[in-house]
Amino acid sequence: MAPVILSSDKTSLSVFSGDKKAWPVYLTIGNILKDVRRRVSEHATILIGYLPVSKLECFQKKTRSVAGYRLFHYAMSLLLRPLVDAGRQGKTMVCADGFVHRVHPILAAYVADFPEQCLVGCNKESHCPRCLVQSQNRGDIEECACRSMVDTLKTLRRM
């Protein structure tokens, strides 16, 4: 098994001329030492694609953000489809020891800033990712019902 680490950060593509943006998505594997993985000169991280960033002006204002979430997740599912297939069936690869092994790459971590963590986790930035308390009531309630995985999956299927 090979732990896969993805990372992304919305990036401006143009300077002083417009507002073109994209999400570059990078991939590395977890069995590379962290100090090696962080050095650009080691080429331990590769760019696997760019996700689109659109203003989605064809949608009404109240549905625009949901359409943006859907676009992100759909584009990410297309980009990662080969990784999912390789994780299920495995891929024959030559490893660092020089031998050929069957490797199953599995997503282990997704590195992102807070807004992108919320986007990836299907959570609004102003809401708690763990419980159902409304943003205006945070700190007032001693205990609140936690989110359930079943409800999250139902919500994702509705989208």
DOPALO-152465 format. One record per residue: residue number from 0; residue in three letters; x, y, z of N, C-alpha, C in turn. Coordinates in Angstrom, 1 decimal, decimal comma. Example, Ala and Ser with C-alpha at 12.3 -4.5 7.8 and 13.67 -1.06 7.14 Angstrom:
% DOPALO-152465
(0 "Ala" (13,2 -5,7 7,8) (12,3 -4,5 7,8) (13,2 -3,3 7,8))
(1 "Ser" (12,8 -2,2 7,1) (13,7 -1,1 7,1) (12,9 0,0 7,9))
***
This chain:
% DOPALO-152465
(0 "Met" (0,8 -1,2 0,0) (0,0 0,0 0,0) (0,9 1,2 0,0))
(1 "Ala" (0,5 2,2 -0,8) (1,2 3,5 -0,8) (0,3 4,6 -0,4))
(2 "Pro" (0,6 5,3 0,7) (-0,3 6,4 1,1) (0,0 7,6 0,2))
(3 "Val" (-1,1 8,1 -0,4) (-1,1 9,3 -1,3) (-1,4 10,5 -0,6))
(4 "Ile" (-0,7 11,6 -0,8) (-1,0 12,9 -0,2) (-1,3 13,9 -1,3))
(5 "Leu" (-2,5 14,5 -1,3) (-2,8 15,5 -2,3) (-2,8 16,9 -1,6))
(6 "Ser" (-2,5 17,9 -2,4) (-2,5 19,3 -1,9) (-3,0 20,2 -3,0))
(7 "Ser" (-3,7 21,3 -2,6) (-4,1 22,2 -3,6) (-4,3 23,6 -2,9))
(8 "Asp" (-4,3 24,6 -3,7) (-4,5 26,0 -3,2) (-4,9 26,8 -4,4))
(9 "Lys" (-6,0 27,5 -4,2) (-6,5 28,4 -5,3) (-5,4 29,4 -5,6))
(10 "Thr" (-5,1 29,6 -6,9) (-4,0 30,4 -7,3) (-4,4 31,3 -8,4))
(11 "Ser" (-3,9 32,6 -8,4) (-4,1 33,5 -9,5) (-3,2 33,2 -10,6))
(12 "Leu" (-3,7 33,2 -11,8) (-2,9 32,9 -13,0) (-2,4 34,1 -13,7))
(13 "Ser" (-3,1 35,2 -13,5) (-2,7 36,5 -14,2) (-2,4 37,6 -13,1))
(14 "Val" (-1,4 38,4 -13,5) (-1,0 39,5 -12,7) (-1,3 40,8 -13,4))
(15 "Phe" (-2,1 41,7 -12,8) (-2,4 43,0 -13,3) (-3,3 42,9 -14,5))
(16 "Ser" (-3,8 41,8 -14,9) (-4,6 41,7 -16,2) (-5,7 40,7 -16,0))
(17 "Gly" (-6,7 41,0 -15,3) (-7,8 40,1 -15,1) (-7,8 39,4 -13,8))
(18 "Asp" (-8,7 38,5 -13,7) (-8,8 37,7 -12,4) (-8,9 36,2 -12,7))
(19 "Lys" (-8,0 35,7 -13,6) (-8,0 34,3 -13,9) (-7,4 33,5 -12,7))
(20 "Lys" (-8,1 32,4 -12,3) (-7,7 31,6 -11,2) (-7,8 30,2 -11,6))
(21 "Ala" (-7,1 29,3 -10,9) (-7,2 27,9 -11,0) (-6,8 27,2 -9,7))
(22 "Trp" (-7,1 25,9 -9,6) (-6,7 25,1 -8,4) (-5,7 24,1 -8,9))
(23 "Pro" (-4,4 24,4 -8,8) (-3,5 23,3 -9,1) (-3,6 22,2 -8,0))
(24 "Val" (-3,5 21,0 -8,5) (-3,6 19,8 -7,5) (-2,3 19,1 -7,6))
(25 "Tyr" (-1,6 18,9 -6,5) (-0,3 18,2 -6,4) (-0,5 16,9 -5,7))
(26 "Leu" (0,4 16,0 -6,1) (0,4 14,6 -5,5) (1,8 14,2 -5,1))
(27 "Thr" (1,9 13,6 -3,9) (3,1 13,0 -3,5) (2,7 11,7 -2,7))
(28 "Ile" (3,7 10,9 -2,3) (3,4 9,7 -1,5) (4,0 9,8 -0,1))
(29 "Gly" (3,3 9,2 0,8) (3,6 9,3 2,2) (4,8 8,6 2,7))
(30 "Asn" (5,4 7,7 1,9) (6,6 7,0 2,3) (7,9 7,7 1,9))
(31 "Ile" (7,8 8,9 1,4) (8,9 9,7 1,2) (9,1 10,6 2,4))
(32 "Leu" (10,3 10,7 2,9) (10,6 11,4 4,1) (10,2 12,9 4,0))
(33 "Lys" (9,6 13,4 5,0) (9,0 14,8 5,0) (10,1 15,8 4,6))
(34 "Asp" (11,3 15,7 5,1) (12,3 16,7 4,7) (12,7 16,6 3,3))
(35 "Val" (12,6 15,4 2,7) (12,9 15,2 1,3) (11,7 15,7 0,4))
(36 "Arg" (10,5 15,4 0,9) (9,3 15,8 0,2) (9,1 17,3 0,1))
(37 "Arg" (9,6 18,0 1,1) (9,4 19,5 1,1) (10,4 20,2 0,2))
(38 "Arg" (11,5 19,6 -0,2) (12,5 20,2 -1,0) (12,1 20,2 -2,5))
(39 "Val" (12,0 21,4 -3,0) (11,6 21,5 -4,4) (12,5 20,8 -5,3))
(40 "Ser" (13,8 20,8 -5,0) (14,9 20,2 -5,9) (14,8 18,7 -5,9))
(41 "Glu" (14,1 18,1 -5,0) (13,9 16,6 -5,0) (12,9 16,1 -5,9))
(42 "His" (12,0 17,0 -6,4) (10,9 16,7 -7,3) (10,0 15,5 -6,8))
(43 "Ala" (9,7 15,6 -5,5) (8,9 14,5 -4,8) (7,5 14,8 -4,9))
(44 "Thr" (7,1 16,0 -5,4) (5,7 16,3 -5,6) (5,5 16,6 -7,0))
(45 "Ile" (4,4 16,1 -7,6) (4,1 16,4 -9,0) (2,7 17,1 -9,2))
(46 "Leu" (2,6 17,9 -10,2) (1,3 18,5 -10,5) (0,5 17,5 -11,3))
(47 "Ile" (-0,7 17,2 -10,9) (-1,5 16,2 -11,6) (-2,6 16,9 -12,4))
(48 "Gly" (-2,9 18,1 -12,1) (-3,9 18,8 -12,9) (-4,3 20,1 -12,3))
(49 "Tyr" (-5,1 20,9 -13,1) (-5,7 22,1 -12,7) (-7,2 21,9 -12,6))
(50 "Leu" (-7,8 22,4 -11,6) (-9,3 22,4 -11,5) (-9,8 23,7 -11,9))
(51 "Pro" (-10,9 23,8 -12,5) (-11,4 25,1 -13,0) (-12,0 25,9 -11,8))
(52 "Val" (-11,8 27,2 -12,0) (-12,4 28,2 -11,1) (-13,3 29,1 -12,0))
(53 "Ser" (-14,6 29,1 -11,7) (-15,5 29,9 -12,6) (-16,3 30,7 -11,7))
(54 "Lys" (-16,7 31,9 -12,2) (-17,7 32,8 -11,5) (-19,1 32,2 -11,6))
(55 "Leu" (-19,4 31,3 -12,5) (-20,7 30,7 -12,6) (-21,8 31,7 -12,7))
(56 "Glu" (-21,6 32,7 -13,5) (-22,6 33,8 -13,6) (-23,9 33,3 -14,3))
(57 "Cys" (-23,9 32,1 -14,9) (-25,1 31,6 -15,5) (-26,1 31,0 -14,4))
(58 "Phe" (-25,7 31,0 -13,2) (-26,5 30,5 -12,1) (-27,0 31,7 -11,3))
(59 "Gln" (-28,2 31,6 -10,7) (-28,7 32,6 -9,8) (-27,7 32,8 -8,6))
(60 "Lys" (-27,7 33,9 -8,0) (-26,8 34,2 -6,8) (-26,9 33,2 -5,7))
(61 "Lys" (-28,2 32,8 -5,4) (-28,4 31,9 -4,2) (-27,9 30,5 -4,5))
(62 "Thr" (-27,9 30,1 -5,8) (-27,4 28,7 -6,1) (-26,0 28,6 -6,6))
(63 "Arg" (-25,4 29,8 -6,8) (-24,0 29,9 -7,4) (-23,0 29,1 -6,5))
(64 "Ser" (-23,0 29,3 -5,2) (-22,0 28,6 -4,4) (-22,1 27,1 -4,4))
(65 "Val" (-23,4 26,6 -4,4) (-23,6 25,2 -4,4) (-23,1 24,6 -5,8))
(66 "Ala" (-23,3 25,4 -6,9) (-22,9 25,0 -8,2) (-21,3 24,9 -8,2))
(67 "Gly" (-20,7 25,9 -7,5) (-19,2 25,9 -7,4) (-18,7 24,7 -6,7))
(68 "Tyr" (-19,4 24,3 -5,6) (-19,0 23,1 -4,8) (-19,1 21,9 -5,7))
(69 "Arg" (-20,3 21,8 -6,4) (-20,5 20,6 -7,3) (-19,4 20,6 -8,4))
(70 "Leu" (-19,1 21,7 -9,0) (-18,1 21,7 -10,0) (-16,7 21,2 -9,5))
(71 "Phe" (-16,4 21,7 -8,3) (-15,1 21,3 -7,7) (-15,1 19,8 -7,5))
(72 "His" (-16,1 19,2 -6,9) (-16,2 17,8 -6,6) (-16,2 17,0 -7,9))
(73 "Tyr" (-17,0 17,4 -8,9) (-17,0 16,7 -10,1) (-15,7 16,7 -10,8))
(74 "Ala" (-15,0 17,8 -10,9) (-13,7 17,9 -11,5) (-12,7 17,0 -10,7))
(75 "Met" (-12,8 17,1 -9,4) (-11,9 16,3 -8,6) (-12,1 14,8 -8,8))
(76 "Ser" (-13,4 14,4 -8,9) (-13,7 12,9 -9,2) (-13,1 12,5 -10,5))
(77 "Leu" (-13,2 13,3 -11,5) (-12,6 13,0 -12,8) (-11,1 12,9 -12,8))
(78 "Leu" (-10,5 13,8 -12,1) (-9,0 13,9 -11,9) (-8,5 12,7 -11,2))
(79 "Leu" (-9,2 12,2 -10,2) (-8,8 11,1 -9,3) (-9,3 9,8 -9,7))
(80 "Arg" (-10,1 9,7 -10,7) (-10,6 8,4 -11,1) (-9,5 7,3 -11,4))
(81 "Pro" (-8,4 7,6 -12,0) (-7,3 6,6 -12,2) (-6,7 6,2 -10,8))
(82 "Leu" (-6,7 7,1 -9,9) (-6,2 6,8 -8,5) (-7,1 5,8 -7,8))
(83 "Val" (-8,4 6,0 -8,0) (-9,4 5,1 -7,3) (-9,3 3,7 -8,0))
(84 "Asp" (-9,2 3,6 -9,3) (-9,0 2,3 -9,9) (-7,7 1,6 -9,5))
(85 "Ala" (-6,6 2,4 -9,5) (-5,4 1,8 -9,1) (-5,4 1,3 -7,6))
(86 "Gly" (-6,1 2,1 -6,8) (-6,3 1,6 -5,4) (-7,0 0,4 -5,2))
(87 "Arg" (-8,0 0,2 -6,1) (-8,8 -1,1 -6,0) (-8,1 -2,3 -6,6))
(88 "Gln" (-7,6 -2,1 -7,8) (-7,0 -3,2 -8,5) (-5,5 -3,4 -8,2))
(89 "Gly" (-4,8 -2,3 -7,8) (-3,4 -2,3 -7,7) (-2,7 -2,1 -9,0))
(90 "Lys" (-1,5 -1,6 -9,0) (-0,7 -1,3 -10,2) (0,7 -2,0 -9,9))
(91 "Thr" (1,2 -2,6 -11,0) (2,6 -3,1 -10,9) (3,6 -2,0 -11,1))
(92 "Met" (4,5 -1,8 -10,2) (5,4 -0,7 -10,2) (6,8 -1,1 -9,8))
(93 "Val" (7,8 -0,5 -10,4) (9,2 -0,7 -9,9) (9,4 0,2 -8,7))
(94 "Cys" (9,8 -0,4 -7,6) (9,9 0,4 -6,3) (11,4 0,8 -6,2))
(95 "Ala" (11,6 1,6 -5,1) (12,9 2,1 -4,8) (14,0 1,0 -4,6))
(96 "Asp" (13,5 -0,2 -4,2) (14,5 -1,3 -4,0) (14,8 -2,0 -5,3))
(97 "Gly" (14,3 -1,6 -6,4) (14,6 -2,1 -7,7) (13,7 -3,3 -8,1))
(98 "Phe" (12,9 -3,8 -7,2) (12,0 -4,9 -7,5) (10,6 -4,4 -7,9))
(99 "Val" (9,9 -5,3 -8,6) (8,6 -5,0 -9,1) (7,6 -5,5 -8,1))
(100 "His" (6,7 -4,6 -7,6) (5,7 -4,9 -6,6) (4,3 -4,4 -7,1))
(101 "Arg" (3,3 -5,1 -6,6) (1,9 -4,6 -6,8) (1,6 -3,6 -5,8))
(102 "Val" (1,3 -2,4 -6,2) (1,1 -1,3 -5,3) (-0,3 -0,8 -5,3))
(103 "His" (-0,9 -0,5 -4,2) (-2,3 0,0 -4,1) (-2,2 1,4 -3,5))
(104 "Pro" (-2,3 2,4 -4,3) (-2,2 3,8 -3,8) (-3,6 4,2 -3,2))
(105 "Ile" (-3,5 4,7 -1,9) (-4,7 5,0 -1,2) (-4,6 6,4 -0,7))
(106 "Leu" (-5,6 7,2 -0,9) (-5,6 8,6 -0,4) (-5,5 8,6 1,1))
(107 "Ala" (-4,4 9,2 1,6) (-4,2 9,3 3,1) (-4,4 10,6 3,7))
(108 "Ala" (-4,1 11,7 2,9) (-4,2 13,1 3,4) (-4,5 14,0 2,3))
(109 "Tyr" (-5,2 15,1 2,6) (-5,4 16,2 1,7) (-5,0 17,5 2,4))
(110 "Val" (-3,9 18,1 1,9) (-3,4 19,3 2,5) (-4,0 20,5 1,8))
(111 "Ala" (-4,6 21,4 2,6) (-5,3 22,6 2,1) (-5,5 23,6 3,2))
(112 "Asp" (-5,7 24,9 2,8) (-6,0 25,9 3,8) (-7,4 25,7 4,2))
(113 "Phe" (-7,9 26,5 5,2) (-9,2 26,3 5,8) (-10,3 26,4 4,8))
(114 "Pro" (-10,4 27,4 3,9) (-11,5 27,4 3,0) (-11,6 26,2 2,1))
(115 "Glu" (-10,4 25,7 1,7) (-10,4 24,5 0,8) (-10,7 23,2 1,6))
(116 "Gln" (-10,3 23,2 2,9) (-10,7 22,1 3,7) (-12,2 22,0 3,9))
(117 "Cys" (-12,9 23,2 4,0) (-14,3 23,2 4,1) (-14,9 22,7 2,8))
(118 "Leu" (-14,4 23,2 1,7) (-14,9 22,8 0,3) (-14,7 21,3 0,1))
(119 "Val" (-13,6 20,7 0,4) (-13,3 19,3 0,3) (-14,2 18,5 1,2))
(120 "Gly" (-14,4 19,0 2,4) (-15,2 18,3 3,4) (-16,7 18,6 3,3))
(121 "Cys" (-17,2 19,3 2,3) (-18,6 19,6 2,1) (-19,2 20,4 3,3))
(122 "Asn" (-18,4 21,4 3,8) (-18,8 22,1 5,0) (-18,7 23,6 4,7))
(123 "Lys" (-19,7 24,4 5,0) (-19,7 25,8 4,9) (-18,6 26,4 5,8))
(124 "Glu" (-17,9 27,4 5,4) (-16,9 28,0 6,2) (-17,4 28,5 7,6))
(125 "Ser" (-18,6 29,0 7,6) (-19,1 29,6 8,9) (-19,8 28,5 9,8))
(126 "His" (-19,8 27,3 9,4) (-20,5 26,2 10,2) (-19,4 25,3 10,8))
(127 "Cys" (-19,8 24,7 11,9) (-18,9 23,8 12,6) (-18,8 22,5 11,8))
(128 "Pro" (-17,6 21,9 11,6) (-17,6 20,7 10,8) (-18,0 19,5 11,6))
(129 "Arg" (-18,1 19,6 13,0) (-18,4 18,5 13,8) (-19,8 18,4 14,3))
(130 "Cys" (-20,4 19,6 14,5) (-21,8 19,6 15,2) (-22,7 20,4 14,3))
(131 "Leu" (-24,0 20,4 14,7) (-25,1 21,0 14,0) (-25,4 22,4 14,5))
(132 "Val" (-24,6 23,0 15,4) (-25,0 24,3 16,0) (-24,9 25,3 14,9))
(133 "Gln" (-25,8 26,3 14,9) (-25,8 27,4 14,0) (-24,7 28,4 14,3))
(134 "Ser" (-24,1 29,0 13,3) (-23,0 29,9 13,5) (-23,3 31,0 14,5))
(135 "Gln" (-24,5 31,6 14,6) (-24,8 32,6 15,5) (-24,9 32,1 17,0))
(136 "Asn" (-25,1 30,8 17,1) (-25,3 30,2 18,5) (-24,0 29,6 19,0))
(137 "Arg" (-22,9 29,6 18,3) (-21,7 29,0 18,8) (-21,3 29,6 20,2))
(138 "Gly" (-20,9 28,8 21,1) (-20,5 29,2 22,4) (-21,7 29,3 23,4))
(139 "Asp" (-22,9 29,4 22,9) (-24,1 29,5 23,8) (-24,6 28,2 24,3))
(140 "Ile" (-24,4 27,1 23,5) (-25,0 25,8 23,8) (-23,9 24,9 24,4))
(141 "Glu" (-24,2 24,3 25,5) (-23,2 23,4 26,2) (-23,0 22,2 25,3))
(142 "Glu" (-24,0 21,5 24,8) (-23,9 20,3 24,0) (-24,7 20,5 22,8))
(143 "Cys" (-24,3 19,9 21,7) (-25,1 20,0 20,5) (-24,9 18,6 19,7))
(144 "Ala" (-25,9 18,3 19,0) (-25,9 17,0 18,2) (-24,8 17,0 17,2))
(145 "Cys" (-24,0 16,0 17,1) (-22,9 15,9 16,2) (-23,5 15,5 14,8))
(146 "Arg" (-22,7 15,8 13,8) (-23,1 15,4 12,4) (-22,9 13,9 12,3))
(147 "Ser" (-23,7 13,3 11,5) (-23,5 11,9 11,3) (-23,1 11,6 9,9))
(148 "Met" (-22,3 10,6 9,7) (-21,8 10,2 8,4) (-22,9 9,9 7,5))
(149 "Val" (-23,9 9,2 8,0) (-25,1 8,8 7,2) (-25,8 10,1 6,6))
(150 "Asp" (-26,0 11,1 7,4) (-26,6 12,3 6,9) (-25,7 13,0 5,9))
(151 "Thr" (-24,4 13,1 6,1) (-23,5 13,7 5,2) (-23,6 13,0 3,8))
(152 "Leu" (-23,6 11,6 3,8) (-23,7 10,9 2,6) (-25,0 11,1 1,9))
(153 "Lys" (-26,1 11,2 2,6) (-27,4 11,6 2,0) (-27,4 12,9 1,3))
(154 "Thr" (-26,7 13,9 2,0) (-26,6 15,2 1,5) (-25,8 15,2 0,2))
(155 "Leu" (-24,7 14,5 0,2) (-23,9 14,4 -1,0) (-24,6 13,8 -2,2))
(156 "Arg" (-25,4 12,8 -1,9) (-26,2 12,1 -3,0) (-27,2 13,0 -3,6))
(157 "Arg" (-27,8 13,9 -2,7) (-28,8 14,8 -3,2) (-28,2 15,9 -4,1))
(158 "Met" (-26,9 16,2 -3,9) (-26,3 17,2 -4,7) (-26,0 16,6 -6,1))
***
